[in-house]
Amino acid sequence: MLSEQGQLLSLGSLVEQDKTFQLSAFYPDAVDAFAYEGETWAIPYGLDMMVMYYNRELFDQYGVPYPEPEWTWDDFLERAVALRDPDVFVFGYGPRLHINDATPFIYQHGGRLFDDLRVPTRTTFDDPLTIEALDWYARMVHDYDAAPSLNQSSHDYGGGSYGIYQGIWTGKVGMWMGALSERDGLVWPRSWEMEWGLVPLPRGQQPTTLADVEGYAISSSTAHPDACWLWITWLSEQVSQRVMPARPSLAESSAFEDQVGSEVAAVARASMEHAVIVNGQGLFQFEGALEAYDDALEDILQGHATPLEAMREAQRRAQRSVP
């Protein structure tokens, strides 16, 4: 971690000296994500939350209603099943293990992967509600055939474990989860050629999405900390096309809407109401545990293990990996 390695400048004194700058102007959880051991190491810039994308052309082709902002798991599954067309390799939903897309479903169901996602001290992979959520996730693949296993996506679309991306690009996947910054292929190797839309994630027992926060830091080796401070505070006041501003005043502004469009802005704002910001610094010590979780999701999606079996094994591995 850069702060522990001494590569970042603590910003506390700069914040105190600048009477025109207030950390209270940002979403509180975004500020907390850059706080460690009582020090502020960066100032927030943007929020990148998980949303649900959908292929409008496929929905129109199969006469399926578009997702709506207040939709539920039942609505989601109903649409995923209605879009499934095995004759032409169309699936209603495309699981993306590379972004751990099962995780928001776990937290929407009241499950958890850690005792505290913001300040984690131990894993809770075998939490009963976590297992229930993953049972539902697995049934979508293995019982309803509404989403492909890794073998299916590789067989139908090519590309090995990344086959689902090819399925999305070629218009064979109705819905997929992704970050706000991914829309229209902004951070993908190629742009999306289909007509697409986006909505907040479907609601489970509680509305939840996960979000990352991006920010600006200053190198501890800089010879001009004051100039760097002026630069990063100015940058924090700008509106980006990629992510939602970390300042509520900017997130609610017409400038943000003009930059990204009214639909994207509305989904970002609605998603932020129920966003849990992941503290990457807190999860740093759980690298081995997260690898066990990734393997468990792959086993579940492949049908190699039940969610109970996979997550119990992941919990055993996690307990061995954390000092």
BELURPE-V236966 format. One line per field, one symbol per residue. psi: psi as a letter, one per 20 degrees, with the letter a starting at -180 (. if undefined). Layout:
BEGIN
psi = ???
END
This chain:
BEGIN
psi = phghijiqppjghhghhoiipphiirpghhghhjppljqpirqqgqpnqprpqqohgggghjkpqqqqhkrrgggghghgghipnhhjkpqhqopnhijlihghhghhijaqhqhohhmqiqqlhjphhgggghggghhhghgikiqqrhgghgghirjcijhhghhghjkjpgqqqrqhiiqkkhjriqrpirprrqrrqqpchqpqrqqqpqrprppijqimhgghghghhghijqpqhgrpqiphhhhjqhgghhgiqhggggggghhhhkpoppnhhhihikghhhhhgghghghghijiqrhggghghhgghghhhp.
END
